[in-house]
């Protein structure tokens, strides 16, 4: 019964609600006004449905996530962690401002890696918009709260793009004399990140974290139910593909 209710709910809220609405208008146009107009609305309803189901969004995003896997044997001389979003002015245990879910996943992963194998850490990320927080500074504070010594962290708090992440991280790598950086970022973000570091002539060891899509679960009914999260997945995948096309 719970799954029936979820199905009904999914077609009552956006984006699922647009599918029956377009079908209803299309049926009226097809029967009362002009058949060709009705067919256009039927096609539009199908397109909205396909773009809003997890089967499409998750498949697209997983195609990005699957490009790299964590190495079986970790070899490198420094961790480089890229940030990916933060909000400002919100109350937190250690002050104000919160890291996005993706950034927090990366921070926790680096803290765990450091606990297993202590290496210097470069945190790269700045304040992207006027109404957001400085991601690098918040990430550094959170790493320290998780037990990483402050002296182990080098900070780039200027970067606003992945290209700048690579550029400013390269400067810190050169200053520290590090030659084999272990790059830690979200799995969906890794291909574009590797590309930008390669443009700076930096060969990284990719260590993807923060996977968004489950693996090995097979096809389930959930994949066919429209959700806004599925459209978010598709949008994120398209963003990364477009980023890979840029020079």
C-alpha atoms as a printed R data frame, in Angstrom:
    type eleno elety resid chain resno       x      y       z
1   ATOM     1    CA   UNK     A     1   0.000  0.000   0.000
2   ATOM     2    CA   UNK     A     2   2.846  2.385   0.813
3   ATOM     3    CA   UNK     A     3   4.199  2.071  -2.736
4   ATOM     4    CA   UNK     A     4   0.790  2.803  -4.247
5   ATOM     5    CA   UNK     A     5   0.608  5.974  -2.169
6   ATOM     6    CA   UNK     A     6   4.120  6.973  -3.278
7   ATOM     7    CA   UNK     A     7   3.093  6.444  -6.902
8   ATOM     8    CA   UNK     A     8  -0.029  8.585  -6.528
9   ATOM     9    CA   UNK     A     9   1.935 11.260  -4.687
10  ATOM    10    CA   UNK     A    10   4.590 11.374  -7.404
11  ATOM    11    CA   UNK     A    11   1.958 12.330 -10.015
12  ATOM    12    CA   UNK     A    12   0.417 14.968  -7.752
13  ATOM    13    CA   UNK     A    13   3.626 16.973  -7.219
14  ATOM    14    CA   UNK     A    14   6.049 18.482  -9.752
15  ATOM    15    CA   UNK     A    15   7.415 17.270 -12.051
16  ATOM    16    CA   UNK     A    16   5.099 14.250 -12.162
17  ATOM    17    CA   UNK     A    17   1.926 16.354 -12.081
18  ATOM    18    CA   UNK     A    18   2.799 17.881 -15.460
19  ATOM    19    CA   UNK     A    19   2.463 14.492 -17.179
20  ATOM    20    CA   UNK     A    20  -1.296 13.931 -16.583
21  ATOM    21    CA   UNK     A    21  -1.916 17.650 -17.076
22  ATOM    22    CA   UNK     A    22  -0.286 17.593 -20.527
23  ATOM    23    CA   UNK     A    23  -2.094 14.359 -21.380
24  ATOM    24    CA   UNK     A    24  -5.441 15.865 -20.370
25  ATOM    25    CA   UNK     A    25  -4.905 19.033 -22.398
26  ATOM    26    CA   UNK     A    26  -3.591 16.958 -25.289
27  ATOM    27    CA   UNK     A    27  -6.659 14.721 -25.245
28  ATOM    28    CA   UNK     A    28  -8.930 17.788 -25.305
29  ATOM    29    CA   UNK     A    29  -6.997 19.326 -28.215
30  ATOM    30    CA   UNK     A    30  -6.936 16.043 -30.084
31  ATOM    31    CA   UNK     A    31 -10.699 15.471 -29.674
32  ATOM    32    CA   UNK     A    32 -12.069 19.001 -29.896
33  ATOM    33    CA   UNK     A    33  -9.622 21.335 -31.642
34  ATOM    34    CA   UNK     A    34  -6.834 19.918 -33.776
35  ATOM    35    CA   UNK     A    35  -5.340 16.443 -33.811
36  ATOM    36    CA   UNK     A    36  -1.808 17.621 -34.581
37  ATOM    37    CA   UNK     A    37  -1.854 19.925 -31.539
38  ATOM    38    CA   UNK     A    38  -3.004 17.046 -29.373
39  ATOM    39    CA   UNK     A    39  -0.201 14.824 -30.671
40  ATOM    40    CA   UNK     A    40   2.354 17.523 -29.801
41  ATOM    41    CA   UNK     A    41   1.027 17.613 -26.229
42  ATOM    42    CA   UNK     A    42   1.120 13.803 -26.010
43  ATOM    43    CA   UNK     A    43   4.767 13.875 -27.135
44  ATOM    44    CA   UNK     A    44   5.522 16.631 -24.632
45  ATOM    45    CA   UNK     A    45   4.009 14.571 -21.824
46  ATOM    46    CA   UNK     A    46   6.194 11.617 -22.806
47  ATOM    47    CA   UNK     A    47   9.288 13.822 -22.883
48  ATOM    48    CA   UNK     A    48   8.556 15.311 -19.454
49  ATOM    49    CA   UNK     A    49   7.996 11.807 -18.096
50  ATOM    50    CA   UNK     A    50  11.252 10.444 -19.492
51  ATOM    51    CA   UNK     A    51  13.268 13.431 -18.259
52  ATOM    52    CA   UNK     A    52  11.856 13.085 -14.749
53  ATOM    53    CA   UNK     A    53  12.288  9.376 -14.006
54  ATOM    54    CA   UNK     A    54  15.305  7.976 -12.136
55  ATOM    55    CA   UNK     A    55  15.955  5.450 -14.917
56  ATOM    56    CA   UNK     A    56  17.119  8.286 -17.181
57  ATOM    57    CA   UNK     A    57  18.664 10.665 -14.630
58  ATOM    58    CA   UNK     A    58  20.511  8.017 -12.651
59  ATOM    59    CA   UNK     A    59  21.768  6.236 -15.764
60  ATOM    60    CA   UNK     A    60  23.207  9.493 -17.072
61  ATOM    61    CA   UNK     A    61  24.859 10.374 -13.760
62  ATOM    62    CA   UNK     A    62  26.201  6.873 -13.190
63  ATOM    63    CA   UNK     A    63  27.912  6.983 -16.576
64  ATOM    64    CA   UNK     A    64  30.008  9.829 -15.139
65  ATOM    65    CA   UNK     A    65  30.522  8.258 -11.718
66  ATOM    66    CA   UNK     A    66  31.768  4.982 -13.193
67  ATOM    67    CA   UNK     A    67  34.753  6.522 -14.965
68  ATOM    68    CA   UNK     A    68  37.010  6.252 -11.914
69  ATOM    69    CA   UNK     A    69  37.168  3.975  -8.890
70  ATOM    70    CA   UNK     A    70  39.122  4.337  -5.629
71  ATOM    71    CA   UNK     A    71  42.566  2.738  -6.018
72  ATOM    72    CA   UNK     A    72  43.129 -0.626  -4.358
73  ATOM    73    CA   UNK     A    73  46.517  0.556  -3.118
74  ATOM    74    CA   UNK     A    74  46.836  4.192  -2.108
75  ATOM    75    CA   UNK     A    75  50.074  5.744  -3.346
76  ATOM    76    CA   UNK     A    76  50.724  9.466  -3.127
77  ATOM    77    CA   UNK     A    77  52.365 12.152  -1.051
78  ATOM    78    CA   UNK     A    78  49.517 14.638  -0.433
79  ATOM    79    CA   UNK     A    79  45.705 14.721  -0.411
80  ATOM    80    CA   UNK     A    80  44.009 17.387  -2.524
81  ATOM    81    CA   UNK     A    81  40.359 17.850  -1.621
82  ATOM    82    CA   UNK     A    82  38.071 20.047  -3.712
83  ATOM    83    CA   UNK     A    83  35.050 21.682  -2.136
84  ATOM    84    CA   UNK     A    84  31.608 21.812  -3.707
85  ATOM    85    CA   UNK     A    85  29.250 24.238  -2.035
86  ATOM    86    CA   UNK     A    86  28.387 25.888   1.278
87  ATOM    87    CA   UNK     A    87  25.736 28.144   2.772
88  ATOM    88    CA   UNK     A    88  26.451 31.181   4.943
89  ATOM    89    CA   UNK     A    89  24.966 32.621   8.113
90  ATOM    90    CA   UNK     A    90  23.424 29.390   9.422
91  ATOM    91    CA   UNK     A    91  24.202 28.221  12.972
92  ATOM    92    CA   UNK     A    92  26.652 25.343  13.319
93  ATOM    93    CA   UNK     A    93  28.323 23.616  16.253
94  ATOM    94    CA   UNK     A    94  31.614 25.372  15.588
95  ATOM    95    CA   UNK     A    95  30.308 28.736  14.353
96  ATOM    96    CA   UNK     A    96  28.207 29.778  11.382
97  ATOM    97    CA   UNK     A    97  27.870 28.403   7.866
98  ATOM    98    CA   UNK     A    98  27.298 24.880   6.595
99  ATOM    99    CA   UNK     A    99  29.013 22.774   3.976
100 ATOM   100    CA   UNK     A   100  26.874 21.216   1.252
101 ATOM   101    CA   UNK     A   101  26.252 17.491   1.423
102 ATOM   102    CA   UNK     A   102  28.807 16.776  -1.297
103 ATOM   103    CA   UNK     A   103  31.501 18.882   0.361
104 ATOM   104    CA   UNK     A   104  30.848 17.285   3.731
105 ATOM   105    CA   UNK     A   105  31.172 13.816   2.190
106 ATOM   106    CA   UNK     A   106  34.549 14.829   0.808
107 ATOM   107    CA   UNK     A   107  35.669 16.239   4.158
108 ATOM   108    CA   UNK     A   108  34.721 13.050   6.012
109 ATOM   109    CA   UNK     A   109  36.461 10.917   3.381
110 ATOM   110    CA   UNK     A   110  39.682 12.936   3.684
111 ATOM   111    CA   UNK     A   111  39.530 12.738   7.490
112 ATOM   112    CA   UNK     A   112  39.200  8.947   7.251
113 ATOM   113    CA   UNK     A   113  42.029  8.730   4.742
114 ATOM   114    CA   UNK     A   114  44.221 10.875   6.961
115 ATOM   115    CA   UNK     A   115  43.474  8.659   9.965
116 ATOM   116    CA   UNK     A   116  44.507  5.595   7.946
117 ATOM   117    CA   UNK     A   117  47.523  7.233   6.310
118 ATOM   118    CA   UNK     A   118  48.578 10.676   7.549
119 ATOM   119    CA   UNK     A   119  49.622 12.889   4.654
120 ATOM   120    CA   UNK     A   120  49.477 16.668   4.148
121 ATOM   121    CA   UNK     A   121  46.102 17.920   2.959
122 ATOM   122    CA   UNK     A   122  45.404 20.686   0.454
123 ATOM   123    CA   UNK     A   123  41.851 22.037   0.724
124 ATOM   124    CA   UNK     A   124  40.797 23.960  -2.376
125 ATOM   125    CA   UNK     A   125  37.681 26.102  -2.590
126 ATOM   126    CA   UNK     A   126  36.629 29.680  -2.015
127 ATOM   127    CA   UNK     A   127  33.510 31.823  -1.891
128 ATOM   128    CA   UNK     A   128  31.714 31.364  -5.199
129 ATOM   129    CA   UNK     A   129  28.815 33.801  -4.718
130 ATOM   130    CA   UNK     A   130  28.271 36.846  -2.548
131 ATOM   131    CA   UNK     A   131  25.553 35.067  -0.550
132 ATOM   132    CA   UNK     A   132  27.441 31.805   0.040
133 ATOM   133    CA   UNK     A   133  30.155 30.925   2.537
134 ATOM   134    CA   UNK     A   134  33.854 30.407   1.939
135 ATOM   135    CA   UNK     A   135  33.939 26.693   1.315
136 ATOM   136    CA   UNK     A   136  37.640 26.158   1.946
137 ATOM   137    CA   UNK     A   137  37.631 27.885   5.310
138 ATOM   138    CA   UNK     A   138  34.600 25.933   6.491
139 ATOM   139    CA   UNK     A   139  36.073 22.659   5.226
140 ATOM   140    CA   UNK     A   140  39.346 23.346   7.037
141 ATOM   141    CA   UNK     A   141  37.493 24.026  10.291
142 ATOM   142    CA   UNK     A   142  35.486 20.838   9.929
143 ATOM   143    CA   UNK     A   143  38.622 18.759   9.271
144 ATOM   144    CA   UNK     A   144  40.192 20.150  12.425
145 ATOM   145    CA   UNK     A   145  37.004 19.348  14.360
146 ATOM   146    CA   UNK     A   146  37.276 15.778  13.051
147 ATOM   147    CA   UNK     A   147  40.776 15.440  14.453
148 ATOM   148    CA   UNK     A   148  43.066 16.463  11.610
149 ATOM   149    CA   UNK     A   149  45.939 18.645  12.938
150 ATOM   150    CA   UNK     A   150  45.774 22.236  11.701
151 ATOM   151    CA   UNK     A   151  49.437 22.111  10.681
152 ATOM   152    CA   UNK     A   152  48.663 19.263   8.256
153 ATOM   153    CA   UNK     A   153  46.290 21.437   6.194
154 ATOM   154    CA   UNK     A   154  47.229 23.864   3.426
155 ATOM   155    CA   UNK     A   155  44.398 26.083   2.251
156 ATOM   156    CA   UNK     A   156  43.422 27.570  -1.074
157 ATOM   157    CA   UNK     A   157  40.376 29.686  -0.253
158 ATOM   158    CA   UNK     A   158  40.272 31.631  -3.537
159 ATOM   159    CA   UNK     A   159  39.036 29.095  -6.081
160 ATOM   160    CA   UNK     A   160  35.582 29.584  -7.552
161 ATOM   161    CA   UNK     A   161  35.707 27.027 -10.372
162 ATOM   162    CA   UNK     A   162  37.240 23.611 -10.959
163 ATOM   163    CA   UNK     A   163  39.732 25.237 -13.300
164 ATOM   164    CA   UNK     A   164  40.836 27.562 -10.500
165 ATOM   165    CA   UNK     A   165  40.965 24.592  -8.103
166 ATOM   166    CA   UNK     A   166  43.562 23.010 -10.347
167 ATOM   167    CA   UNK     A   167  45.452 26.246 -10.912
168 ATOM   168    CA   UNK     A   168  45.788 27.269  -7.254
169 ATOM   169    CA   UNK     A   169  46.361 23.697  -6.067
170 ATOM   170    CA   UNK     A   170  49.251 23.460  -8.540
171 ATOM   171    CA   UNK     A   171  50.855 26.475  -6.851
172 ATOM   172    CA   UNK     A   172  50.578 24.846  -3.416
173 ATOM   173    CA   UNK     A   173  51.881 21.539  -4.774
174 ATOM   174    CA   UNK     A   174  54.929 23.277  -6.194
175 ATOM   175    CA   UNK     A   175  55.507 25.176  -2.939
176 ATOM   176    CA   UNK     A   176  55.332 21.969  -0.912
177 ATOM   177    CA   UNK     A   177  57.364 19.910  -3.365
178 ATOM   178    CA   UNK     A   178  54.614 17.315  -3.695
179 ATOM   179    CA   UNK     A   179  54.620 15.278  -6.908
180 ATOM   180    CA   UNK     A   180  51.904 12.645  -6.507
181 ATOM   181    CA   UNK     A   181  48.627 14.217  -5.281
182 ATOM   182    CA   UNK     A   182  45.688 12.040  -4.314
183 ATOM   183    CA   UNK     A   183  42.669 13.914  -5.646
184 ATOM   184    CA   UNK     A   184  39.529 13.604  -3.520
185 ATOM   185    CA   UNK     A   185  36.234 14.858  -4.890
186 ATOM   186    CA   UNK     A   186  32.759 13.558  -5.700
187 ATOM   187    CA   UNK     A   187  32.608 10.717  -8.201
188 ATOM   188    CA   UNK     A   188  30.476 12.787 -10.586
189 ATOM   189    CA   UNK     A   189  33.012 15.628 -10.394
190 ATOM   190    CA   UNK     A   190  36.136 13.519 -10.838
191 ATOM   191    CA   UNK     A   191  36.409 13.330 -14.672
192 ATOM   192    CA   UNK     A   192  36.225 17.103 -15.065
193 ATOM   193    CA   UNK     A   193  38.634 17.612 -12.166
194 ATOM   194    CA   UNK     A   194  41.205 15.208 -13.619
195 ATOM   195    CA   UNK     A   195  40.960 17.051 -16.924
196 ATOM   196    CA   UNK     A   196  41.699 20.439 -15.359
197 ATOM   197    CA   UNK     A   197  44.609 19.108 -13.299
198 ATOM   198    CA   UNK     A   198  46.043 17.498 -16.430
199 ATOM   199    CA   UNK     A   199  45.849 20.909 -18.123
200 ATOM   200    CA   UNK     A   200  48.103 22.165 -15.301
201 ATOM   201    CA   UNK     A   201  50.486 19.235 -16.005
202 ATOM   202    CA   UNK     A   202  49.564 17.574 -12.717
203 ATOM   203    CA   UNK     A   203  49.088 13.803 -12.745
204 ATOM   204    CA   UNK     A   204  46.697 12.922  -9.934
205 ATOM   205    CA   UNK     A   205  45.656  9.695  -8.246
206 ATOM   206    CA   UNK     A   206  41.831  9.881  -8.466
207 ATOM   207    CA   UNK     A   207  40.010  8.936  -5.283
208 ATOM   208    CA   UNK     A   208  36.280  9.433  -5.988
209 ATOM   209    CA   UNK     A   209  33.854  9.684  -3.064
210 ATOM   210    CA   UNK     A   210  30.271 10.865  -2.506
211 ATOM   211    CA   UNK     A   211  28.621  8.466  -4.951
212 ATOM   212    CA   UNK     A   212  25.039  9.469  -5.724
213 ATOM   213    CA   UNK     A   213  23.784  6.357  -7.509
214 ATOM   214    CA   UNK     A   214  23.411  2.887  -5.983
215 ATOM   215    CA   UNK     A   215  25.164 -0.019  -7.660
216 ATOM   216    CA   UNK     A   216  24.167 -3.635  -8.164
217 ATOM   217    CA   UNK     A   217  20.505 -3.188  -7.245
218 ATOM   218    CA   UNK     A   218  18.972 -4.121 -10.607
219 ATOM   219    CA   UNK     A   219  15.825 -2.640 -12.077
220 ATOM   220    CA   UNK     A   220  13.067 -1.748  -9.649
221 ATOM   221    CA   UNK     A   221   9.724  0.015  -9.891
222 ATOM   222    CA   UNK     A   222  11.231  3.112  -8.290
223 ATOM   223    CA   UNK     A   223  13.162  3.814 -11.488
224 ATOM   224    CA   UNK     A   224   9.931  4.567 -13.349
225 ATOM   225    CA   UNK     A   225   8.387  7.009 -10.871
226 ATOM   226    CA   UNK     A   226   8.878 10.740 -11.681
227 ATOM   227    CA   UNK     A   227  10.793 12.741  -9.070
228 ATOM   228    CA   UNK     A   228  12.458 16.118  -8.895
229 ATOM   229    CA   UNK     A   229  15.606 14.355  -7.629
230 ATOM   230    CA   UNK     A   230  15.812 12.441 -10.916
231 ATOM   231    CA   UNK     A   231  15.771 15.717 -12.835
232 ATOM   232    CA   UNK     A   232  18.503 17.004 -10.521
233 ATOM   233    CA   UNK     A   233  20.595 13.928 -11.365
234 ATOM   234    CA   UNK     A   234  20.084 14.495 -15.073
235 ATOM   235    CA   UNK     A   235  20.927 18.184 -14.769
236 ATOM   236    CA   UNK     A   236  24.101 17.372 -12.829
237 ATOM   237    CA   UNK     A   237  25.160 14.806 -15.424
238 ATOM   238    CA   UNK     A   238  24.574 17.251 -18.295
239 ATOM   239    CA   UNK     A   239  26.544 19.922 -16.437
240 ATOM   240    CA   UNK     A   240  29.528 17.584 -16.075
241 ATOM   241    CA   UNK     A   241  29.360 16.461 -19.712
242 ATOM   242    CA   UNK     A   242  29.275 20.079 -20.863
243 ATOM   243    CA   UNK     A   243  32.227 20.818 -18.581
244 ATOM   244    CA   UNK     A   244  34.199 18.003 -20.184
245 ATOM   245    CA   UNK     A   245  33.629 19.604 -23.587
246 ATOM   246    CA   UNK     A   246  35.107 22.911 -22.504
247 ATOM   247    CA   UNK     A   247  38.773 23.568 -23.092
